[in-house]
Amino acid sequence: MKVRILGCGPSYGVPSLSRGYGDCDPNNPKNKRTRTAMLLIAEQGNIVFDTGPEIRQQLIEAGTPKLDALFYTHSHYDHMGGAEDVRKALWNIDSNTPLPVYLTHADEREFRNLVYFAFRPIAEKPLFDIRIIKPYQEFEINGLKVLPIKQYHDENISIGYRIGDFAYSTDVKKMDEEGFEALKGIKTWILGVTTPSENPKHINLEEALQWIDRVKPKKAFLTHMGTRMDYDTLCRELPPHIRPVYDGMEIEV
């Protein structure tokens, strides 16, 4: 099983329209970051985590893989805004099997609004199979066991995912004890960290290092990085078992 980092940038991307590259070296292509999304490639199928505004180009660069499911962390635009591109792609596929979409009840309305053509009475074929998930209620997809984990993202709730020894936790500011308990024993952890300093919606770099030290995965990777998170600087300053990711990076998990 491996993951491909489709994008690892914050809501504004890097470079951003207002901030450019900020502290990131513009000459390093690993500092060019589209909005955060991930592709899990497993024997049980290909699963996309979030569909941000660049999902079309991200999946083309990944080789246009056949998708077997969508998992959503939450419904903010930078994580769900590209859902309509997925709908258009499914419309052109000769299949009457709808794509499973796993999300919380709170995020379902936003998803349906974004892809409302798929749910109109005149729709010719079903495109999406909505499957509501709840924190800490394990589910299976093609035999792959998945545990949703509750995360606090400012005033909102986001979902982290544990699959075997791997966990994905982006857009998180706080986590309760049940969440940390659910992460116990993981070997690989991808964790969203937007800035080195205090941020009201995301853990900062110092907090991330504390969390990693607490959970103790063998390998940890940082994603959702903003303009103050230069790739080479992070590689120099972080312990060897913690690495920043970059768009297109593939990781065995």
C-alpha positions, -999 to 999 in steps of 0.1 A, spaced: 0 0 0 13 35 -8 1 70 -9 6 97 -35 6 133 -23 -17 150 -49 -12 184 -32 3 196 1 -6 233 2 -28 255 24 -61 270 14 -44 298 -6 -18 275 -23 19 282 -27 27 306 -44 -4 325 -33 -19 355 -51 -12 378 -22 19 363 -5 38 348 -34 63 322 -21 68 341 12 97 324 30 98 295 5 125 294 -21 108 299 -55 137 281 -72 128 248 -55 99 231 -73 91 212 -41 78 245 -27 51 248 -54 21 235 -36 -14 229 -48 -43 224 -23 -40 194 0 -53 161 -13 -40 125 -13 -44 93 -32 -42 59 -14 -32 31 -37 -40 -4 -23 -50 -38 -34 -85 -30 -23 -87 0 -47 -77 36 -52 -91 61 -27 -89 99 -30 -88 119 2 -105 153 -5 -111 170 -39 -97 205 -38 -98 230 -66 -69 214 -85 -81 178 -83 -85 175 -121 -49 184 -128 -36 165 -97 -52 132 -109 -40 138 -145 -5 141 -132 -10 109 -111 -18 90 -144 -56 94 -143 -62 64 -120 -95 46 -117 -112 58 -85 -129 34 -61 -139 58 -34 -137 94 -21 -130 101 15 -136 136 29 -119 152 59 -143 182 59 -162 205 35 -140 236 34 -136 248 -2 -99 239 -4 -108 203 4 -141 198 -15 -143 225 -41 -132 203 -70 -159 177 -65 -177 189 -97 -147 179 -118 -150 144 -104 -187 144 -113 -179 154 -149 -153 127 -151 -177 100 -139 -204 112 -163 -181 103 -192 -173 68 -178 -193 39 -192 -204 26 -158 -237 24 -139 -219 17 -106 -219 49 -84 -187 60 -67 -188 56 -29 -184 89 -11 -175 87 26 -182 118 47 -200 130 78 -237 140 78 -226 176 85 -205 177 53 -231 159 31 -251 190 23 -221 209 10 -212 180 -12 -247 177 -26 -247 215 -33 -214 213 -52 -225 184 -74 -262 191 -75 -265 180 -112 -257 144 -100 -288 143 -78 -314 160 -100 -344 138 -108 -335 138 -145 -300 124 -139 -295 95 -163 -274 73 -141 -263 73 -104 -229 88 -100 -223 89 -62 -232 66 -34 -233 87 -3 -221 68 28 -223 86 61 -195 80 86 -192 88 123 -161 93 144 -147 60 159 -172 38 140 -150 16 119 -161 7 84 -148 -14 55 -143 -8 19 -135 -39 -2 -121 -55 30 -100 -25 39 -107 -14 75 -110 23 81 -113 41 114 -126 78 113 -111 100 140 -127 131 154 -106 163 150 -113 199 161 -106 224 133 -114 258 149 -152 259 153 -156 229 129 -151 192 131 -128 175 106 -121 138 102 -88 120 103 -84 84 91 -65 54 103 -60 25 80 -39 -3 94 -6 12 106 -11 44 86 -30 76 96 -38 108 79 -46 139 100 -49 172 83 -67 204 92 -66 198 129 -61 222 159 -71 199 188 -77 163 194 -93 146 224 -78 117 243 -100 92 223 -83 105 191 -48 100 204 -58 66 217 -70 57 182 -36 66 168 -17 44 192 6 20 173 7 36 139 39 34 120 34 62 94 16 95 100 8 123 76 0 154 97 -12 188 85 10 218 97 4 252 81 28 275 99 57 275 123 39 298 147 5 300 163 -25 294 141 -62 294 152 -73 266 130 -42 243 126 -15 230 148 18 248 144 52 232 139 61 231 176 27 214 184 32 189 156 65 179 170 49 174 204 21 153 189 46 132 169 67 126 201 35 115 219 22 91 192 57 79 183 52 67 146 83 54 129 79 80 102 60 112 101 53 135 72 41 171 72 15 184 47 -9 214 43 22 237 44 20 274 39 44 301 27 65 301 59 74 264 55 104 262 32 111 226 21 149 226 24 148 245 57 125 219 72 146 191 59 177 206 77 159 214 110 136 184 115 147 150 129 154 124 102 122 105 108 101 136 101 100 150 66 79 175 47 61 162 17 58 177 -18 33 175 -46 36 142 -64 56 125 -36 49 88 -31 52 70 3 51 33 11 28 28 41 
